[in-house]
Amino acid sequence: MLSCEKVNFAGMYILGISAYYHDSAAVLLQDATILVAVQEERFTRIKNDASFPSNAIQYCIQKAGIELKDIDAITFYDKPLLKFERIVETFLAIAPKGFRTFVQFVPLWLKEKLFLKSLLKKELHKIAPIDLKKTKLLFTEHHLSHAAACYFTSTFKEAAIVTIDGVGEWATTSICYGSGTHIEVIEEVRFPDSIGLLYSSFTYFLGFKVNSAEYKVMGLAPYASRNSEAVQKFYLLIKNNLIHCLEDGSYRLNMDFFSFHYALHMIEAKKWETLFGLKRRVETDELNIMHAALASALQIIVEEMVYNICENAKKLTGSDNLCLSGGVALNCVANSMLAQKKLFKNIFIQPAAGDAGGALGAALATHYIYFNNNRNHWAVFDPYLGYSIDENEVKILCKTQASESYTKYPENDLLEIVAKALAAGKIVGWVQGPMEWGPRALGNRSILASATVVDMQQKINLQIKKREGFRPFAPVVLEEDAKNYFEIDNASPYMMYTFPLIPEIRKNLPASFEDFNINQKLSCHKSNFPAITHVDFSARVQTVNKEQNRLLYLLLQRYKKETGDAILVNTSFNVRGEPIVMNAQQAFECFKHTDMDLLVINDTLFRK
């Protein structure tokens, strides 16, 4: 087992599990308190790992200082029988189309997923003996898991809950109302109509990996102006051919253009190529402005749809509070549009809004709904719930890497050294304590750098992350100073929103900027903080206060003393195709094989 610092807890234990589709995870509750929340990919190093989260479960129980047999309930995040019903009905409705896929699919389901209860028992017994007469094995519906993960971690006593994703059992979009410990389903859109699958279809057409790289489509979109002729053309083609949207938020896909409901690929590619006059891109093809225009048109449509759905939720619930969940809730541009419209007074999105968060929701739904416990937990959600690096782990790393230079520093000295290095343009791997929950680095498994260095974005993209050069970087900023840089109204602790840079720190763009290609737009100097400024003058902001992340806050304060600025680049500590680093050894290996200048793990600084 991996090393960890044991913590003793008492009370009822509930384990939530998500697995077998993508982003497997495990979450352990003690009563209403979230003790641990970890994704399986961080252990296996397989990005978006869908396998049973054995490692994550083992870490959960080890961290809590308990055994598997001590757990009172284990809840899986969806209901496989309902999902099987949906798949069979879908195939029957379109037969004989998709027969070959159906023949391949049925044995897999009969062997594994249909008899998931038996499979779960088998996998759990591999970890440790467990008495399932004592420990309840439960299943919750997929969209209830998403809704519960967001609502029960919010500070709201009642709220509209909107879940938008690819598909659960049947639901793809749902509107619920949460009050106290109850969640009531009000309306839903059902498969095959799906905003999530629509977005994934464009992800596939644009040459990115489905269920993994949808955020790249979002990042590509701003390279084309929303008012351009190409974007408007694609917008109308999508609205007139692929999807029919109503003002109440309901919608229908034109399934003549899609194949995800009967085949192993997302779309009828030839029809898409004919419709858009654009060949389906493969990963090795260079991105051009027409790809960006298509992404931009899609983003506009998705924002309109999200707004209409949430407006309907507002009418149906009358609530001033919104909980937004599901994979589409990771679209921070759509989230920002929604916040700017002021449809709701308060919006909450928990940082693992996608399928990993289903493990959290399954556990919370069990505590509040199945066991009918009162809700008296209203604390602000703490995302630092994952694997925690202890001092023994760092000592072992130091002994095994004797050829590398390392020094243990008192906190004040460490902060001063790192702040000076960042001010000098150095790139720092920053690893502290427990890992963040969700797909975005929030300052405990981060790569930090100056936002003012002109070529920093390209340096980190190409020499550190080994990824596409067009990808933007997020800033982390002191909460109290955020308005000095961004048009921002509220704190943004989980990187769930984008905000425009204030006009005072923007640069004037060339008159011909809109005619530039992607590389030309990328290299154009757009603000005083070029490393975090996207082509539309926006940035996906993380604000930090002392209560949220004390050490990162203090580092930003020290950096501000050095430079006058309270803002840094904050990107996830990983390279392309790999999950974020979890433990000390993973962090060191990534540091060693990239062009990072310094690595900080807890209070130890490594130099090359």
C-alpha positions as CSV (number, residue, x, y, z in Angstrom):
1,M,0.0,0.0,0.0
2,L,1.0,3.6,-0.6
3,S,2.2,5.5,2.5
4,C,-0.1,8.0,4.1
5,E,-0.7,9.8,7.3
6,K,-3.4,7.9,9.3
7,V,-6.2,9.9,10.8
8,N,-8.7,8.4,13.3
9,F,-12.4,9.0,12.8
10,A,-15.5,7.7,14.4
11,G,-19.1,7.3,13.2
12,M,-20.9,5.8,10.2
13,Y,-18.7,5.3,7.2
14,I,-20.1,5.5,3.6
15,L,-18.0,4.8,0.5
16,G,-19.0,6.2,-2.9
17,I,-17.7,4.7,-6.1
18,S,-17.7,5.8,-9.7
19,A,-16.3,3.4,-12.3
20,Y,-16.4,1.6,-15.7
21,Y,-17.1,4.5,-18.0
22,H,-14.5,7.2,-17.3
23,D,-12.9,9.1,-14.4
24,S,-13.3,6.4,-11.8
25,A,-13.1,7.6,-8.2
26,A,-13.7,6.7,-4.6
27,V,-15.0,9.0,-1.8
28,L,-15.2,8.2,1.9
29,L,-17.6,9.9,4.3
30,Q,-17.8,9.8,8.1
31,D,-21.3,10.9,8.7
32,A,-21.6,14.1,6.6
33,T,-17.9,14.8,6.6
34,I,-15.9,14.1,3.5
35,L,-12.7,12.4,4.7
36,V,-11.1,11.5,1.4
37,A,-11.9,12.0,-2.3
38,V,-9.5,10.5,-4.9
39,Q,-9.5,9.5,-8.6
40,E,-8.1,6.2,-9.7
41,E,-6.1,7.7,-12.5
42,R,-3.8,9.4,-10.0
43,F,-2.6,5.9,-8.8
44,T,-2.6,4.0,-12.1
45,R,-1.2,7.0,-14.2
46,I,-3.9,6.2,-16.9
47,K,-5.6,9.4,-17.7
48,N,-9.4,9.3,-17.2
49,D,-9.0,5.7,-16.0
50,A,-12.3,3.8,-16.1
51,S,-11.3,0.7,-14.1
52,F,-12.6,-0.3,-10.7
53,P,-11.0,2.2,-8.3
54,S,-9.2,-0.4,-6.1
55,N,-6.2,1.9,-5.4
56,A,-8.5,4.8,-4.5
57,I,-10.6,2.7,-2.2
58,Q,-7.5,1.3,-0.5
59,Y,-6.2,4.8,0.1
60,C,-9.5,6.0,1.5
61,I,-9.7,3.3,4.1
62,Q,-6.0,3.5,4.9
63,K,-6.2,7.3,5.3
64,A,-9.2,6.9,7.7
65,G,-7.4,4.2,9.7
66,I,-10.2,1.7,9.2
67,E,-10.7,-1.6,7.4
68,L,-13.1,-2.3,4.5
69,K,-15.3,-4.3,6.8
70,D,-15.8,-1.2,9.0
71,I,-17.7,0.6,6.2
72,D,-21.5,0.8,6.7
73,A,-22.6,1.3,3.1
74,I,-21.0,1.3,-0.3
75,T,-22.9,3.1,-3.1
76,F,-22.3,2.9,-6.8
77,Y,-23.0,6.1,-8.8
78,D,-25.5,4.8,-11.3
79,K,-28.0,2.0,-11.9
80,P,-26.7,-0.5,-14.5
81,L,-30.1,-2.2,-15.1
82,L,-31.6,1.1,-16.2
83,K,-28.7,1.8,-18.4
84,F,-28.9,-1.7,-20.0
85,E,-32.6,-1.1,-20.6
86,R,-31.8,2.2,-22.4
87,I,-29.2,0.6,-24.6
88,V,-31.3,-2.4,-25.5
89,E,-34.3,-0.2,-26.3
90,T,-32.2,2.1,-28.4
91,F,-30.8,-0.8,-30.5
92,L,-34.3,-2.3,-30.9
93,A,-35.7,1.1,-32.1
94,I,-33.1,1.4,-34.9
95,A,-32.7,-2.3,-35.8
96,P,-31.2,-3.7,-38.0
97,K,-28.8,-0.7,-38.0
98,G,-26.0,-1.2,-35.5
99,F,-26.5,-5.0,-35.3
100,R,-22.8,-5.7,-35.4
101,T,-22.1,-3.4,-32.5
102,F,-25.0,-4.8,-30.6
103,V,-23.6,-8.4,-31.0
104,Q,-20.3,-7.1,-29.7
105,F,-21.9,-5.2,-26.9
106,V,-24.3,-7.7,-25.3
107,P,-21.7,-10.3,-24.2
108,L,-19.7,-7.6,-22.4
109,W,-22.8,-6.4,-20.5
110,L,-23.9,-9.9,-19.7
111,K,-20.5,-10.8,-18.4
112,E,-19.7,-7.6,-16.5
113,K,-21.9,-4.5,-16.3
114,L,-25.4,-6.1,-16.2
115,F,-24.3,-8.2,-13.2
116,L,-22.5,-5.3,-11.7
117,K,-23.4,-6.2,-8.1
118,S,-21.6,-9.5,-8.4
119,L,-18.6,-7.8,-10.1
120,L,-18.4,-5.2,-7.3
121,K,-18.5,-7.8,-4.7
122,K,-15.7,-9.7,-6.5
123,E,-13.6,-6.5,-6.7
124,L,-14.2,-5.5,-3.1
125,H,-13.2,-9.0,-1.9
126,K,-9.9,-8.6,-3.8
127,I,-9.1,-5.6,-1.5
128,A,-10.1,-7.2,1.8
129,P,-12.7,-9.5,3.3
130,I,-16.1,-7.8,3.6
131,D,-19.4,-8.9,5.1
132,L,-22.1,-7.6,2.7
133,K,-24.8,-8.6,5.2
134,K,-23.4,-5.9,7.5
135,T,-22.2,-3.5,4.7
136,K,-25.0,-2.4,2.5
137,L,-24.3,-2.4,-1.3
138,L,-26.4,0.3,-2.9
139,F,-27.0,2.0,-6.3
140,T,-28.1,5.5,-7.0
141,E,-29.2,7.0,-10.3
142,H,-26.5,8.8,-12.3
143,H,-28.1,12.3,-12.3
144,L,-29.1,12.0,-8.6
145,S,-25.4,11.4,-7.9
146,H,-24.4,14.5,-9.9
147,A,-27.2,16.6,-8.2
148,A,-26.3,15.4,-4.7
149,A,-22.6,16.0,-5.2
150,C,-23.3,19.7,-5.9
151,Y,-26.3,20.4,-3.7
152,F,-25.0,18.8,-0.5
153,T,-21.6,20.4,-0.8
154,S,-23.1,23.9,-1.3
155,T,-24.1,26.2,1.5
156,F,-27.6,26.5,0.1
157,K,-30.6,25.3,2.2
158,E,-32.6,25.2,-1.0
159,A,-31.7,25.4,-4.7
160,A,-32.5,24.7,-8.3
161,I,-30.2,21.9,-9.5
162,V,-29.4,21.6,-13.2
163,T,-27.4,18.6,-14.4
164,I,-26.1,18.5,-18.0
165,D,-23.8,15.7,-19.2
166,G,-23.5,13.0,-21.9
167,V,-25.9,10.4,-20.5
168,G,-26.6,8.6,-17.3
169,E,-29.1,5.8,-17.4
170,W,-31.7,7.7,-19.6
171,A,-31.4,11.4,-18.5
172,T,-29.0,13.7,-20.3
173,T,-30.3,17.0,-18.8
174,S,-32.3,17.3,-15.6
175,I,-33.8,20.0,-13.5
176,C,-34.3,19.2,-9.9
177,Y,-35.2,21.1,-6.7
178,G,-33.3,20.6,-3.6
179,S,-34.7,21.5,-0.2
180,G,-33.3,20.4,3.1
181,T,-32.3,16.8,2.5
182,H,-34.7,16.2,-0.4
183,I,-34.0,16.3,-4.1
184,E,-37.0,16.2,-6.4
185,V,-36.8,15.6,-10.2
186,I,-38.9,18.1,-12.0
187,E,-38.0,17.8,-15.7
188,E,-35.5,15.9,-17.8
189,V,-34.3,15.4,-21.3
190,R,-33.6,11.8,-22.3
191,F,-31.1,10.0,-24.5
192,P,-30.3,10.2,-27.4
193,D,-30.8,14.0,-27.1
194,S,-27.8,15.3,-25.2
195,I,-25.8,18.5,-25.0
196,G,-22.8,16.6,-23.6
197,L,-22.9,14.1,-26.5
198,L,-23.3,17.0,-29.0
199,Y,-20.2,18.7,-27.6
200,S,-18.3,15.3,-27.6
201,S,-19.3,14.8,-31.2
202,F,-17.6,18.1,-32.2
203,T,-14.7,17.1,-30.0
204,Y,-14.4,14.0,-32.2
205,F,-14.8,15.9,-35.5
206,L,-12.1,18.4,-34.5
207,G,-9.6,15.6,-33.8
208,F,-9.6,15.6,-30.0
209,K,-10.2,12.7,-27.6
210,V,-13.8,12.2,-26.5
211,N,-14.5,12.2,-22.7
212,S,-11.1,13.7,-22.2
213,A,-10.4,16.8,-24.4
214,E,-13.7,18.7,-24.6
215,Y,-11.9,21.5,-22.8
216,K,-9.6,21.9,-25.8
217,V,-12.6,22.7,-28.0
218,M,-13.6,25.4,-25.4
219,G,-10.0,26.7,-25.5
220,L,-9.8,26.7,-29.3
221,A,-13.1,28.6,-29.8
222,P,-11.9,32.2,-29.0
223,Y,-9.3,32.1,-31.8
224,A,-12.3,32.9,-34.1
225,S,-14.3,36.0,-33.6
226,R,-17.9,35.3,-32.7
227,N,-19.0,37.9,-35.2
228,S,-17.0,36.6,-38.1
229,E,-18.7,35.4,-41.2
230,A,-17.4,31.8,-40.7
231,V,-18.7,31.5,-37.2
232,Q,-22.1,32.8,-38.1
233,K,-22.2,30.4,-41.1
234,F,-21.4,27.4,-38.9
235,Y,-23.8,28.6,-36.2
236,L,-26.7,28.5,-38.7
237,L,-25.6,25.2,-40.1
238,I,-25.6,23.6,-36.7
239,K,-29.0,25.2,-35.6
240,N,-30.7,24.3,-38.9
241,N,-29.3,20.8,-39.3
242,L,-28.0,19.2,-36.1
243,I,-30.1,20.4,-33.3
244,H,-33.6,21.9,-32.7
245,C,-33.8,24.1,-29.6
246,L,-36.9,25.5,-27.9
247,E,-36.9,28.5,-25.6
248,D,-38.0,26.4,-22.6
249,G,-34.6,24.7,-22.8
250,S,-35.8,21.5,-24.4
251,Y,-34.0,20.3,-27.5
252,R,-33.8,17.5,-30.1
253,L,-30.8,16.2,-32.0
254,N,-31.1,15.3,-35.7
255,M,-30.0,11.7,-35.3
256,D,-29.3,11.3,-39.0
257,F,-26.0,13.1,-38.3
258,F,-25.0,11.0,-35.3
259,S,-24.0,7.4,-34.7
260,F,-23.1,7.3,-31.0
261,H,-26.4,5.5,-30.3
262,Y,-25.6,2.5,-32.3
263,A,-21.9,2.5,-33.2
264,L,-18.4,2.9,-31.7
265,H,-17.9,6.3,-33.2
266,M,-19.7,9.5,-32.5
267,I,-20.9,10.8,-35.8
268,E,-21.7,10.2,-39.5
269,A,-18.4,11.9,-40.5
270,K,-19.1,12.1,-44.3
271,K,-22.4,13.9,-43.6
272,W,-20.6,16.4,-41.3
273,E,-17.8,16.9,-43.9
274,T,-20.4,17.7,-46.5
275,L,-22.5,19.9,-44.2
276,F,-19.5,22.0,-43.0
277,G,-17.3,21.8,-46.1
278,L,-14.5,20.8,-43.7
279,K,-12.7,17.5,-43.5
280,R,-12.7,15.7,-40.1
281,R,-9.5,16.5,-38.4
282,V,-7.1,13.9,-37.1
283,E,-4.8,14.6,-34.2
284,T,-1.7,15.2,-36.3
285,D,-3.4,17.7,-38.6
286,E,-2.6,21.4,-38.0
287,L,-5.4,23.4,-36.5
288,N,-6.6,26.3,-38.6
289,I,-9.0,29.2,-38.2
290,M,-11.9,27.2,-39.6
291,H,-11.6,24.6,-36.9
292,A,-11.7,27.5,-34.4
293,A,-14.7,29.0,-36.1
294,L,-16.6,25.7,-35.8
295,A,-15.6,25.4,-32.1
296,S,-16.8,29.0,-31.6
297,A,-20.2,28.4,-33.2
298,L,-20.7,25.3,-31.0
299,Q,-19.7,27.3,-27.9
300,I,-22.3,30.0,-28.7
301,I,-25.1,27.4,-29.1
302,V,-24.2,25.5,-26.0
303,E,-24.2,28.8,-24.0
304,E,-27.7,29.6,-25.4
305,M,-28.9,26.1,-24.5
306,V,-27.5,26.2,-21.0
307,Y,-29.1,29.6,-20.4
308,N,-32.5,28.5,-21.6
309,I,-32.4,25.4,-19.4
310,C,-31.4,27.4,-16.4
311,E,-34.0,30.0,-17.1
312,N,-36.6,27.2,-17.2
313,A,-35.2,25.9,-13.9
314,K,-35.6,29.4,-12.4
315,K,-39.3,29.5,-13.5
316,L,-40.0,26.0,-12.2
317,T,-38.3,26.3,-8.8
318,G,-38.5,30.1,-8.0
319,S,-35.1,29.7,-6.3
320,D,-32.4,32.3,-6.2
321,N,-29.8,29.6,-5.9
322,L,-28.4,27.4,-8.6
323,C,-26.4,24.2,-8.3
324,L,-24.8,23.3,-11.7
325,S,-23.5,19.8,-12.2
326,G,-22.5,17.2,-14.8
327,G,-19.6,17.3,-17.3
328,V,-21.0,20.3,-19.1
329,A,-20.7,22.3,-15.8
330,L,-16.9,22.2,-16.4
331,N,-17.4,24.6,-19.4
332,C,-16.2,27.7,-17.5
333,V,-17.1,30.0,-20.5
334,A,-20.7,28.9,-20.3
335,N,-20.6,29.2,-16.5
336,S,-19.4,32.8,-16.8
337,M,-22.1,33.7,-19.3
338,L,-24.7,32.4,-16.8
339,A,-23.2,34.3,-13.9
340,Q,-23.1,37.5,-15.9
341,K,-26.7,37.3,-16.8
342,K,-27.6,37.4,-13.1
343,L,-30.4,34.9,-13.6
344,F,-29.6,33.5,-10.1
345,K,-28.2,35.4,-7.2
346,N,-25.9,32.6,-6.2
347,I,-24.4,29.8,-8.3
348,F,-22.4,26.8,-6.9
349,I,-20.4,24.3,-9.0
350,Q,-18.2,21.7,-7.1
351,P,-14.8,21.2,-8.7
352,A,-15.3,17.6,-9.8
353,A,-18.5,18.3,-11.7
354,G,-18.0,15.3,-14.1
355,D,-18.2,11.6,-13.5
356,A,-15.6,11.5,-10.7
357,G,-17.9,13.7,-8.7
358,G,-20.5,11.0,-9.0
359,A,-18.7,9.0,-6.3
360,L,-19.1,12.0,-4.0
361,G,-22.8,12.4,-4.9
362,A,-23.4,8.7,-4.4
363,A,-22.0,8.8,-0.9
364,L,-23.8,12.0,0.1
365,A,-27.1,10.8,-1.4
366,T,-26.8,7.7,0.8
367,H,-26.1,9.7,3.9
368,Y,-28.9,12.2,3.5
369,I,-31.6,10.4,1.4
370,Y,-31.2,6.7,2.0
371,F,-30.3,7.0,5.7
372,N,-32.6,10.1,6.1
373,N,-30.1,12.1,8.2
374,N,-30.6,15.7,9.0
375,R,-28.5,18.3,7.2
376,N,-26.5,20.5,9.6
377,H,-23.3,20.7,7.5
378,W,-23.1,24.1,5.8
379,A,-19.3,24.7,5.6
380,V,-17.7,26.1,2.4
381,F,-16.5,23.2,0.4
382,D,-12.8,22.3,0.9
383,P,-11.4,20.7,-2.3
384,Y,-8.1,19.5,-0.8
385,L,-9.3,15.9,-0.1
386,G,-6.9,13.7,-1.9
387,Y,-3.6,11.9,-1.4
388,S,-1.4,13.6,1.2
389,I,2.4,13.5,1.0
390,D,3.9,13.1,4.5
391,E,7.5,13.8,5.6
392,N,8.6,10.1,5.4
393,E,7.8,10.0,1.7
394,V,9.9,13.1,1.1
395,K,12.8,11.7,3.2
396,I,12.8,8.5,1.2
397,L,12.8,10.5,-2.1
398,C,15.8,12.5,-0.9
399,K,17.7,9.4,0.0
400,T,17.1,7.7,-3.4
401,Q,17.9,10.9,-5.3
402,A,21.2,11.8,-3.6
403,S,22.6,13.1,-6.9
404,E,20.1,15.9,-6.9
405,S,20.5,19.1,-4.9
406,Y,17.8,19.5,-2.2
407,T,17.4,21.6,0.9
408,K,14.7,21.7,3.7
409,Y,13.8,25.2,4.6
410,P,11.8,27.0,7.3
411,E,8.5,28.3,5.8
412,N,9.5,32.0,5.6
413,D,12.8,31.2,3.9
414,L,11.2,28.8,1.5
415,L,8.6,31.4,0.5
416,E,11.2,34.1,0.0
417,I,13.4,31.8,-2.2
418,V,10.5,30.6,-4.4
419,A,9.0,34.1,-4.8
420,K,12.4,35.5,-5.9
421,A,12.8,32.6,-8.3
422,L,9.4,33.2,-9.8
423,A,10.1,36.9,-10.1
424,A,13.3,36.0,-12.0
425,G,11.3,34.0,-14.6
426,K,11.9,30.5,-13.1
427,I,9.3,27.7,-13.5
428,V,8.4,26.0,-10.2
429,G,6.7,22.7,-9.5
430,W,4.7,23.3,-6.3
431,V,3.5,20.2,-4.4
432,Q,1.9,20.7,-1.0
433,G,-0.1,18.4,1.4
434,P,-3.4,16.8,0.2
435,M,-4.2,16.7,-3.5
436,E,-7.1,18.7,-5.0
437,W,-10.4,17.1,-5.9
438,G,-11.3,17.4,-9.6
439,P,-9.5,17.9,-12.9
440,R,-8.0,21.3,-12.2
441,A,-4.9,22.1,-10.1
442,L,-5.8,24.5,-7.3
443,G,-2.4,25.1,-5.9
444,N,-1.3,21.8,-4.3
445,R,-0.2,20.0,-7.4
446,S,0.7,23.0,-9.6
447,I,3.3,24.4,-11.9
448,L,3.7,28.1,-11.1
449,A,5.4,30.8,-13.2
450,S,5.4,34.5,-13.8
451,A,2.5,35.8,-15.9
452,T,4.5,38.7,-17.2
453,V,7.2,36.9,-19.2
454,V,6.3,37.2,-22.9
455,D,7.2,33.7,-24.0
456,M,6.1,31.9,-20.8
457,Q,2.9,30.4,-22.3
458,Q,4.8,28.8,-25.2
459,K,7.7,27.7,-23.0
460,I,5.4,25.8,-20.6
461,N,3.2,24.4,-23.3
462,L,6.1,23.1,-25.5
463,Q,9.0,22.5,-23.1
464,I,7.2,21.5,-19.9
465,K,3.7,20.2,-20.7
466,K,4.6,18.9,-24.2
467,R,1.2,19.9,-25.5
468,E,-0.4,22.1,-28.1
469,G,0.8,25.6,-28.3
470,F,-2.7,27.2,-28.6
471,R,-3.7,26.1,-25.1
472,P,-4.2,29.0,-22.6
473,F,-3.0,29.1,-19.0
474,A,-5.0,30.0,-15.9
475,P,-3.9,32.6,-13.4
476,V,-4.0,32.3,-9.6
477,V,-4.5,35.7,-7.9
478,L,-4.9,37.0,-4.3
479,E,-8.7,37.2,-3.8
480,E,-8.4,40.8,-2.4
481,D,-6.4,41.9,-5.5
482,A,-8.4,40.2,-8.2
483,K,-10.3,43.3,-9.3
484,N,-7.0,45.0,-10.1
485,Y,-6.6,42.5,-13.0
486,F,-10.1,41.2,-13.9
487,E,-13.7,42.3,-14.3
488,I,-14.7,40.0,-11.5
489,D,-17.6,40.3,-9.0
490,N,-17.2,37.2,-6.8
491,A,-14.5,34.8,-5.6
492,S,-13.6,32.0,-7.9
493,P,-11.7,29.4,-5.8
494,Y,-12.2,26.3,-8.1
495,M,-11.4,27.8,-11.6
496,M,-14.9,27.4,-12.7
497,Y,-15.3,30.8,-14.5
498,T,-13.5,33.0,-17.0
499,F,-13.3,36.7,-16.5
500,P,-12.2,39.5,-18.9
501,L,-9.0,41.4,-18.1
502,I,-9.6,45.0,-17.1
503,P,-9.0,47.4,-20.0
504,E,-6.2,49.2,-18.2
505,I,-3.8,46.2,-18.6
506,R,-4.8,45.2,-22.1
507,K,-2.6,46.0,-25.2
508,N,-4.0,47.5,-28.4
509,L,-4.3,44.7,-31.0
510,P,-3.3,45.3,-34.7
511,A,-6.1,46.4,-36.9
512,S,-5.8,43.2,-38.9
513,F,-5.8,40.9,-35.8
514,E,-9.1,39.2,-36.9
515,D,-7.4,38.1,-40.1
516,F,-4.5,36.5,-38.3
517,N,-4.1,32.7,-38.3
518,I,-4.0,30.8,-35.0
519,N,-0.2,31.0,-34.6
520,Q,-0.2,34.7,-35.3
521,K,-2.9,35.4,-32.8
522,L,-1.1,33.3,-30.3
523,S,2.1,35.2,-30.6
524,C,0.5,38.6,-30.4
525,H,1.3,40.5,-27.2
526,K,-2.2,41.1,-25.7
527,S,-1.7,42.4,-22.1
528,N,0.7,43.2,-19.4
529,F,0.3,39.5,-18.4
530,P,0.7,37.6,-21.7
531,A,1.1,34.2,-20.1
532,I,-2.5,34.1,-18.8
533,T,-4.3,36.3,-21.4
534,H,-6.3,34.3,-23.9
535,V,-7.0,35.7,-27.4
536,D,-10.3,37.2,-26.3
537,F,-8.7,39.0,-23.3
538,S,-10.2,36.4,-20.9
539,A,-8.7,34.1,-18.3
540,R,-9.9,31.2,-16.2
541,V,-9.3,32.6,-12.8
542,Q,-8.5,31.0,-9.5
543,T,-8.8,33.4,-6.5
544,V,-7.1,32.5,-3.2
545,N,-7.7,33.6,0.3
546,K,-5.8,32.6,3.5
547,E,-8.5,30.2,4.7
548,Q,-8.7,28.4,1.3
549,N,-5.0,27.7,0.8
550,R,-2.8,29.3,3.3
551,L,0.7,28.5,1.9
552,L,-0.3,29.5,-1.7
553,Y,-1.8,32.7,-0.4
554,L,1.4,33.5,1.5
555,L,3.5,32.8,-1.6
556,L,1.4,35.2,-3.6
557,Q,1.8,37.8,-1.0
558,R,5.6,37.3,-1.0
559,Y,5.7,37.4,-4.8
560,K,3.7,40.7,-4.7
561,K,6.3,42.2,-2.4
562,E,9.0,41.2,-5.0
563,T,7.2,42.3,-8.1
564,G,4.2,44.5,-7.2
565,D,1.8,41.9,-8.8
566,A,-0.3,39.4,-6.9
567,I,-0.8,37.0,-9.9
568,L,0.9,33.9,-11.2
569,V,0.4,31.2,-13.9
570,N,-1.1,28.2,-12.2
571,T,-1.3,25.0,-14.4
572,S,-1.6,21.4,-13.5
573,F,1.6,19.5,-12.6
574,N,1.7,17.0,-15.4
575,V,2.7,16.5,-19.0
576,R,0.4,15.9,-22.0
577,G,-1.5,12.6,-21.8
578,E,-0.8,12.0,-18.1
579,P,-2.9,12.7,-15.0
580,I,-1.8,15.3,-12.5
581,V,1.1,14.0,-10.3
582,M,0.0,12.6,-7.0
583,N,2.9,11.6,-4.8
584,A,6.5,12.8,-4.3
585,Q,8.1,10.3,-6.7
586,Q,5.7,11.2,-9.5
587,A,6.4,14.9,-9.0
588,F,10.1,14.3,-9.0
589,E,10.1,12.3,-12.2
590,C,8.1,14.9,-14.0
591,F,10.4,17.6,-12.7
592,K,13.5,15.6,-13.7
593,H,12.4,15.0,-17.3
594,T,11.1,18.5,-18.1
595,D,12.6,22.0,-18.1
596,M,11.2,23.0,-14.8
597,D,13.7,25.0,-12.7
598,L,12.7,24.2,-9.2
599,L,10.6,21.6,-7.4
600,V,9.1,22.2,-3.9
601,I,7.5,19.3,-2.1
602,N,6.2,20.4,1.3
603,D,9.1,22.3,2.9
604,T,11.9,20.7,0.7
605,L,13.2,22.4,-2.4
606,F,14.9,20.4,-5.2
607,R,17.3,22.0,-7.7
608,K,18.7,20.4,-10.8
